Amino acid sequence: MLVIDDDRVSLEPAGDHWGQTISHAERALRARYGPNAEALLIGPAGEWGAPMAGVFNRERTAGRGGAGAVLGSKNLKAIVARGSGGVHIYDPEGYAEGLKLALRALRMSSPIERLGKHGSANILELINVAGALPTRNFQAGQFEEADELTGEQWRAAVWAQDLACWGCPIHCSKLAKRGDWTLDGPDYETIYAVGTSCGVDDKWAIVEANHICDEYGFDTISAGNTVGFVMELYQRGYVTAADLDGVEATWGSAHALLTLLRKMGAGEGVGRQLAMGTRALSRQYPRQRGLRDAGQGPGDARLPPQRGEGGSRWPTPSPSAARATCTARRWWSCSAGPTP
């Protein structure tokens, strides 16, 4: 582990932290270095080198691009940091004025209000109506049970607490509670990836799928879309349950979704092959009816969470962005109407 303690930087053995899941490792590291320490760390998926492994901190992850596999390749379980210094602002008065104006703009924004109340899932209904909601591995753009996955439904049935990044007034993240368990949200991109793209409408199965990815330390978008891809292979007869360690990967099967995700995170059985991603899988099967390229972006990064037909320019900017398939850097070219 790389440990940064004020001006002191050292490499320390990970010891028993190696092999721990994300939440267990975080608790152990705080017990070891104190409650003010923060850690960037990888889970078992990063340790064994899954290309879709991410780097995690609390409820947040740098999930895209396989950064977790990079740390794993260097035998680096975590980067731990703690400090006793403060943050010095060059122009405190100017900063305070800018902050006041920004907070006022947020309070007056209806989209921000919806984001705070219903999280990023507030857009699911709109995207479904537009025909852009990835369904059954992008075979369709509308999901029959989408009404059960809107932000309002999540708020009513699952979410019990709002959560914000440090200092943010929006609180767009949500926590789900069931019995003694408190689990992450999930957000829209996870709902589509492990939900609609796999034909799954069970909200608690989606929460559990998100939790599996968070604990093993890999990206929900890549993982969910890979399972959706496998379900299409199963639908078309390219693979059977025998090829999937006995898993019948039918559309909408929460059991198949959760079982395959666990195998992928641990790198066990067929899971090690699946965790290589859709490009590696697609090379093993004939190209037919767009199967090979469905939902796949450059460098094996899965395309963002809208089906192209829902907006005439949606497919173009994401693959061509400087950071491939980046949602944040593609909206400049979005168009809900016909392209001239």
Kinemage of the C-alpha trace (Angstrom):
@kinemage 1
@onewidth
@group {chain A} dominant
@subgroup {mainchain}
@vectorlist {calphas} color= white
{ca met a 1} P 0.000 0.000 0.000
{ca leu a 2} L 1.068 3.586 -0.637
{ca val a 3} L 0.586 5.586 2.574
{ca ile a 4} L 0.677 9.407 2.551
{ca asp a 5} L 0.753 10.888 6.063
{ca asp a 6} L 1.227 14.662 5.825
{ca asp a 7} L 4.678 14.969 4.221
{ca arg a 8} L 5.662 11.371 4.883
{ca val a 9} L 5.227 8.894 2.042
{ca ser a 10} L 5.865 5.172 2.437
{ca leu a 11} L 5.101 1.777 0.973
{ca glu a 12} L 3.674 -0.679 3.490
{ca pro a 13} L 2.624 -4.343 3.188
{ca ala a 14} L -1.088 -4.831 2.545
{ca gly a 15} L -1.043 -8.007 4.614
{ca asp a 16} L -4.506 -9.258 5.453
{ca his a 17} L -6.126 -6.463 3.434
{ca trp a 18} L -5.229 -8.367 0.267
{ca gly a 19} L -8.271 -10.353 -0.759
{ca gln a 20} L -10.718 -8.228 1.208
{ca thr a 21} L -13.779 -6.749 -0.462
{ca ile a 22} L -14.118 -2.973 -0.713
{ca ser a 23} L -16.208 -2.295 2.412
{ca his a 24} L -14.233 -4.717 4.584
{ca ala a 25} L -10.929 -3.232 3.450
{ca glu a 26} L -12.141 0.331 4.047
{ca arg a 27} L -13.245 -0.455 7.595
{ca ala a 28} L -9.978 -2.242 8.318
{ca leu a 29} L -7.892 0.624 6.933
{ca arg a 30} L -9.735 3.202 9.030
{ca ala a 31} L -9.240 1.068 12.096
{ca arg a 32} L -5.537 0.870 11.251
{ca tyr a 33} L -4.865 4.497 10.268
{ca gly a 34} L -7.602 6.375 12.108
{ca pro a 35} L -11.046 7.790 11.245
{ca asn a 36} L -9.580 10.791 9.402
{ca ala a 37} L -7.751 8.625 6.888
{ca glu a 38} L -9.183 8.191 3.398
{ca ala a 39} L -8.324 5.416 0.980
{ca leu a 40} L -8.468 4.697 -2.722
{ca leu a 41} L -8.521 0.936 -3.047
{ca ile a 42} L -9.285 -2.034 -5.225
{ca gly a 43} L -11.297 -5.167 -4.576
{ca pro a 44} L -10.753 -8.782 -5.595
{ca ala a 45} L -11.581 -7.982 -9.237
{ca gly a 46} L -8.707 -5.508 -9.424
{ca glu a 47} L -6.396 -7.885 -7.610
{ca trp a 48} L -6.777 -10.595 -10.226
{ca gly a 49} L -6.699 -8.084 -13.103
{ca ala a 50} L -10.263 -7.871 -14.417
{ca pro a 51} L -10.211 -5.251 -17.207
{ca met a 52} L -13.428 -3.694 -15.853
{ca ala a 53} L -12.093 -3.275 -12.282
{ca gly a 54} L -12.325 0.191 -10.741
{ca val a 55} L -10.760 2.211 -7.943
{ca phe a 56} L -13.063 2.901 -4.989
{ca asn a 57} L -13.500 5.371 -2.148
{ca arg a 58} L -16.540 5.144 0.115
{ca glu a 59} L -19.622 5.258 -2.153
{ca arg a 60} L -17.690 6.535 -5.169
{ca thr a 61} L -15.703 4.791 -7.857
{ca ala a 62} L -13.524 5.581 -10.832
{ca gly a 63} L -15.156 2.715 -12.649
{ca arg a 64} L -14.425 3.167 -16.328
{ca gly a 65} L -11.225 2.226 -18.103
{ca gly a 66} L -9.889 -0.511 -15.841
{ca ala a 67} L -7.895 1.599 -13.369
{ca gly a 68} L -8.398 -1.098 -10.741
{ca ala a 69} L -6.616 -3.635 -12.934
{ca val a 70} L -3.699 -1.218 -13.289
{ca leu a 71} L -3.305 -0.993 -9.516
{ca gly a 72} L -3.663 -4.755 -9.260
{ca ser a 73} L -0.917 -5.288 -11.826
{ca lys a 74} L 1.371 -3.243 -9.570
{ca asn a 75} L 0.354 -5.209 -6.454
{ca leu a 76} L -1.032 -1.981 -5.017
{ca lys a 77} L -4.091 -2.675 -2.864
{ca ala a 78} L -4.688 0.873 -1.675
{ca ile a 79} L -3.512 4.468 -1.510
{ca val a 80} L -4.125 5.771 2.000
{ca ala a 81} L -3.930 9.479 2.815
{ca arg a 82} L -4.355 11.564 5.942
{ca gly a 83} L -3.199 15.048 6.795
{ca ser a 84} L -3.314 17.674 9.506
{ca gly a 85} L -3.121 20.757 7.303
{ca gly a 86} L -5.951 22.908 5.999
{ca val a 87} L -7.097 24.200 2.616
{ca his a 88} L -6.076 27.777 1.913
{ca ile a 89} L -8.196 29.823 -0.489
{ca tyr a 90} L -6.460 32.576 -2.452
{ca asp a 91} L -9.474 34.903 -2.499
{ca pro a 92} L -11.867 33.995 0.346
{ca glu a 93} L -14.280 36.857 -0.344
{ca gly a 94} L -14.463 36.119 -4.055
{ca tyr a 95} L -14.904 32.426 -3.343
{ca ala a 96} L -17.740 33.118 -0.879
{ca glu a 97} L -19.537 35.312 -3.402
{ca gly a 98} L -19.185 32.747 -6.165
{ca leu a 99} L -20.406 30.012 -3.845
{ca lys a 100} L -23.466 32.078 -2.886
{ca leu a 101} L -24.385 32.627 -6.544
{ca ala a 102} L -23.879 28.940 -7.385
{ca leu a 103} L -26.060 27.776 -4.486
{ca arg a 104} L -28.768 30.252 -5.478
{ca ala a 105} L -28.746 28.914 -9.042
{ca leu a 106} L -29.040 25.350 -7.751
{ca arg a 107} L -31.981 26.233 -5.492
{ca met a 108} L -33.828 27.836 -8.432
{ca ser a 109} L -33.287 24.918 -10.827
{ca ser a 110} L -36.163 22.481 -11.420
{ca pro a 111} L -33.883 19.774 -12.908
{ca ile a 112} L -31.657 20.011 -9.832
{ca glu a 113} L -34.718 19.701 -7.598
{ca arg a 114} L -35.735 16.520 -9.430
{ca leu a 115} L -32.186 15.213 -9.189
{ca gly a 116} L -32.201 15.727 -5.437
{ca lys a 117} L -35.587 14.071 -4.980
{ca his a 118} L -35.387 11.184 -7.430
{ca gly a 119} L -31.672 10.911 -8.165
{ca ser a 120} L -30.361 10.337 -11.664
{ca ala a 121} L -33.169 7.780 -12.094
{ca asn a 122} L -35.440 10.780 -12.696
{ca ile a 123} L -34.443 10.661 -16.369
{ca leu a 124} L -35.377 7.003 -16.929
{ca glu a 125} L -39.001 7.674 -17.876
{ca leu a 126} L -38.032 10.360 -20.395
{ca ile a 127} L -35.353 8.184 -21.989
{ca asn a 128} L -37.779 5.278 -22.227
{ca val a 129} L -40.454 7.430 -23.897
{ca ala a 130} L -37.797 8.688 -26.338
{ca gly a 131} L -37.057 5.087 -27.301
{ca ala a 132} L -33.496 5.348 -26.029
{ca leu a 133} L -33.530 3.105 -22.949
{ca pro a 134} L -31.141 0.183 -23.574
{ca thr a 135} L -33.264 -2.950 -23.350
{ca arg a 136} L -32.108 -6.564 -23.625
{ca asn a 137} L -28.588 -5.665 -24.767
{ca phe a 138} L -29.689 -2.710 -26.892
{ca gln a 139} L -32.078 -4.829 -28.968
{ca ala a 140} L -34.854 -2.375 -28.103
{ca gly a 141} L -35.146 1.181 -26.784
{ca gln a 142} L -38.188 0.799 -24.586
{ca phe a 143} L -38.553 -1.463 -21.566
{ca glu a 144} L -42.010 -2.869 -20.857
{ca glu a 145} L -41.631 -2.545 -17.074
{ca ala a 146} L -39.925 0.862 -17.110
{ca asp a 147} L -42.723 2.350 -14.992
{ca glu a 148} L -41.490 0.182 -12.108
{ca leu a 149} L -37.986 1.645 -12.317
{ca thr a 150} L -38.673 5.386 -12.317
{ca gly a 151} L -37.279 7.627 -9.613
{ca glu a 152} L -40.710 7.895 -8.017
{ca gln a 153} L -40.947 4.121 -7.656
{ca trp a 154} L -37.452 3.840 -6.211
{ca arg a 155} L -38.260 6.595 -3.712
{ca ala a 156} L -41.490 4.911 -2.667
{ca ala a 157} L -40.234 1.330 -2.376
{ca val a 158} L -36.474 1.236 -1.829
{ca trp a 159} L -34.682 4.471 -1.031
{ca ala a 160} L -34.541 5.441 2.621
{ca gln a 161} L -31.862 8.136 2.735
{ca asp a 162} L -30.329 10.823 0.529
{ca leu a 163} L -26.557 11.090 0.206
{ca ala a 164} L -24.307 13.848 -1.124
{ca cys a 165} L -20.686 14.198 -2.026
{ca trp a 166} L -18.790 16.352 0.468
{ca gly a 167} L -20.148 19.899 0.480
{ca cys a 168} L -22.718 19.290 -2.266
{ca pro a 169} L -26.301 20.495 -1.603
{ca ile a 170} L -27.953 18.303 -4.236
{ca his a 171} L -27.924 14.878 -2.503
{ca cys a 172} L -28.525 12.983 -5.762
{ca ser a 173} L -27.193 9.682 -4.423
{ca lys a 174} L -29.553 7.420 -2.515
{ca leu a 175} L -29.216 4.667 0.067
{ca ala a 176} L -31.442 1.602 0.163
{ca lys a 177} L -32.286 -0.065 3.460
{ca arg a 178} L -33.558 -3.567 4.004
{ca gly a 179} L -33.526 -4.929 7.518
{ca asp a 180} L -30.103 -4.219 9.018
{ca trp a 181} L -28.520 -3.630 5.622
{ca thr a 182} L -27.805 -0.202 4.118
{ca leu a 183} L -26.745 -0.376 0.473
{ca asp a 184} L -25.964 2.041 -2.335
{ca gly a 185} L -28.777 3.486 -4.478
{ca pro a 186} L -28.331 2.681 -7.323
{ca asp a 187} L -28.126 5.436 -9.972
{ca tyr a 188} L -29.575 5.515 -13.501
{ca glu a 189} L -26.577 4.035 -15.303
{ca thr a 190} L -26.498 1.057 -12.980
{ca ile a 191} L -30.272 0.618 -13.227
{ca tyr a 192} L -30.049 0.406 -17.006
{ca ala a 193} L -26.891 -1.759 -17.101
{ca val a 194} L -27.867 -4.492 -14.645
{ca gly a 195} L -31.588 -3.853 -15.046
{ca thr a 196} L -33.163 -3.014 -18.386
{ca ser a 197} L -30.196 -4.174 -20.479
{ca cys a 198} L -30.607 -7.587 -18.844
{ca gly a 199} L -34.409 -7.501 -18.868
{ca val a 200} L -34.475 -7.353 -15.048
{ca asp a 201} L -37.178 -5.254 -13.358
{ca asp a 202} L -36.717 -6.478 -9.767
{ca lys a 203} L -35.509 -3.402 -7.888
{ca trp a 204} L -33.940 -5.331 -5.021
{ca ala a 205} L -32.113 -7.605 -7.467
{ca ile a 206} L -30.691 -4.452 -9.083
{ca val a 207} L -29.625 -3.167 -5.647
{ca glu a 208} L -27.924 -6.483 -4.908
{ca ala a 209} L -26.225 -6.542 -8.310
{ca asn a 210} L -24.894 -3.050 -7.660
{ca his a 211} L -23.659 -4.188 -4.239
{ca ile a 212} L -21.842 -7.195 -5.719
{ca cys a 213} L -20.009 -4.942 -8.168
{ca asp a 214} L -19.165 -2.454 -5.403
{ca glu a 215} L -17.834 -5.148 -3.092
{ca tyr a 216} L -15.733 -6.976 -5.658
{ca gly a 217} L -14.625 -3.648 -7.085
{ca phe a 218} L -15.703 -3.531 -10.708
{ca asp a 219} L -17.720 -1.258 -12.970
{ca thr a 220} L -21.491 -1.773 -13.031
{ca ile a 221} L -21.852 -0.480 -16.598
{ca ser a 222} L -19.303 -2.826 -18.153
{ca ala a 223} L -20.361 -5.729 -15.948
{ca gly a 224} L -24.098 -5.334 -16.497
{ca asn a 225} L -23.755 -4.914 -20.226
{ca thr a 226} L -21.533 -7.974 -20.388
{ca val a 227} L -24.227 -10.025 -18.668
{ca gly a 228} L -26.772 -8.591 -21.120
{ca phe a 229} L -24.498 -9.598 -23.978
{ca val a 230} L -24.271 -13.129 -22.568
{ca met a 231} L -28.050 -13.258 -22.238
{ca glu a 232} L -28.357 -12.434 -25.931
{ca leu a 233} L -25.838 -15.157 -26.742
{ca tyr a 234} L -28.009 -17.527 -24.716
{ca gln a 235} L -31.174 -16.298 -26.446
{ca arg a 236} L -29.677 -16.949 -29.882
{ca gly a 237} L -28.294 -20.349 -28.942
{ca tyr a 238} L -24.611 -19.438 -29.152
{ca val a 239} L -24.083 -20.538 -25.545
{ca thr a 240} L -25.892 -22.980 -23.281
{ca ala a 241} L -26.121 -23.401 -19.523
{ca ala a 242} L -23.281 -25.922 -19.782
{ca asp a 243} L -21.040 -23.154 -21.126
{ca leu a 244} L -21.984 -20.916 -18.175
{ca asp a 245} L -21.282 -23.256 -15.259
{ca gly a 246} L -24.904 -24.377 -15.256
{ca val a 247} L -26.438 -20.884 -15.273
{ca glu a 248} L -29.528 -20.481 -17.482
{ca ala a 249} L -29.001 -16.916 -18.681
{ca thr a 250} L -32.550 -16.062 -19.700
{ca trp a 251} L -33.737 -12.480 -20.026
{ca gly a 252} L -35.003 -11.112 -16.731
{ca ser a 253} L -33.399 -13.812 -14.577
{ca ala a 254} L -32.199 -12.154 -11.379
{ca his a 255} L -30.563 -15.432 -10.367
{ca ala a 256} L -28.491 -15.540 -13.551
{ca leu a 257} L -27.535 -11.877 -13.224
{ca leu a 258} L -26.343 -12.174 -9.623
{ca thr a 259} L -24.602 -15.511 -10.106
{ca leu a 260} L -22.641 -14.368 -13.157
{ca leu a 261} L -21.646 -11.097 -11.474
{ca arg a 262} L -20.277 -12.955 -8.451
{ca lys a 263} L -18.282 -15.240 -10.713
{ca met a 264} L -16.928 -12.264 -12.647
{ca gly a 265} L -15.874 -10.411 -9.503
{ca ala a 266} L -14.103 -13.415 -8.033
{ca gly a 267} L -12.656 -14.552 -11.360
{ca glu a 268} L -14.102 -18.009 -10.798
{ca gly a 269} L -15.138 -20.473 -13.489
{ca val a 270} L -16.673 -18.864 -16.538
{ca gly a 271} L -16.616 -15.530 -14.687
{ca arg a 272} L -12.947 -14.986 -15.523
{ca gln a 273} L -13.776 -15.256 -19.216
{ca leu a 274} L -16.830 -13.003 -18.973
{ca ala a 275} L -14.930 -10.338 -17.054
{ca met a 276} L -12.698 -9.832 -20.081
{ca gly a 277} L -15.604 -7.875 -21.586
{ca thr a 278} L -17.812 -7.997 -24.640
{ca arg a 279} L -15.134 -7.472 -27.264
{ca ala a 280} L -13.201 -10.527 -26.125
{ca leu a 281} L -16.426 -12.542 -25.987
{ca ser a 282} L -17.704 -11.363 -29.355
{ca arg a 283} L -14.609 -12.627 -31.159
{ca gln a 284} L -15.664 -16.167 -30.307
{ca tyr a 285} L -18.995 -16.008 -32.133
{ca pro a 286} L -20.152 -15.343 -35.701
{ca arg a 287} L -21.128 -11.809 -36.618
{ca gln a 288} L -24.883 -11.865 -37.050
{ca arg a 289} L -27.600 -9.199 -36.754
{ca gly a 290} L -25.244 -6.715 -35.065
{ca leu a 291} L -24.469 -9.068 -32.209
{ca arg a 292} L -20.720 -8.508 -32.272
{ca asp a 293} L -20.893 -4.717 -31.984
{ca ala a 294} L -24.074 -4.265 -29.967
{ca gly a 295} L -23.534 -1.560 -27.359
{ca gln a 296} L -19.764 -1.739 -27.680
{ca gly a 297} L -17.519 1.274 -27.880
{ca pro a 298} L -13.824 1.771 -28.640
{ca gly a 299} L -11.292 0.010 -26.466
{ca asp a 300} L -13.994 -2.351 -25.174
{ca ala a 301} L -15.603 0.500 -23.209
{ca arg a 302} L -19.357 0.034 -23.296
{ca leu a 303} L -21.389 2.766 -24.973
{ca pro a 304} L -23.244 5.237 -22.731
{ca pro a 305} L -26.720 4.590 -21.372
{ca gln a 306} L -28.911 5.603 -24.287
{ca arg a 307} L -29.823 3.688 -27.389
{ca gly a 308} L -28.806 5.635 -30.468
{ca glu a 309} L -32.197 5.692 -32.189
{ca gly a 310} L -33.567 7.801 -29.328
{ca gly a 311} L -31.550 10.810 -30.456
{ca ser a 312} L -30.217 11.077 -33.971
{ca arg a 313} L -26.754 12.250 -32.909
{ca trp a 314} L -26.289 10.289 -29.696
{ca pro a 315} L -24.158 7.473 -31.170
{ca thr a 316} L -21.537 9.719 -32.764
{ca pro a 317} L -19.827 11.913 -30.143
{ca ser a 318} L -19.338 9.280 -27.454
{ca pro a 319} L -17.006 6.984 -29.435
{ca ser a 320} L -15.196 9.982 -30.884
{ca ala a 321} L -14.683 11.793 -27.573
{ca ala a 322} L -11.143 12.295 -26.290
{ca arg a 323} L -12.093 9.971 -23.445
{ca ala a 324} L -13.944 7.175 -25.205
{ca thr a 325} L -17.653 6.674 -24.433
{ca cys a 326} L -17.628 9.521 -21.919
{ca thr a 327} L -21.166 10.681 -21.143
{ca ala a 328} L -20.045 14.079 -19.870
{ca arg a 329} L -18.169 14.946 -23.072
{ca arg a 330} L -20.753 14.040 -25.680
{ca trp a 331} L -23.798 16.229 -25.031
{ca trp a 332} L -22.516 18.993 -27.305
{ca ser a 333} L -23.789 16.981 -30.239
{ca cys a 334} L -27.054 15.619 -28.865
{ca ser a 335} L -30.174 16.216 -30.896
{ca ala a 336} L -33.684 15.029 -30.190
{ca gly a 337} L -34.774 15.810 -33.712
{ca pro a 338} L -33.747 14.810 -37.223
{ca thr a 339} L -30.278 15.595 -38.439
{ca pro a 340} L -30.263 17.935 -41.454
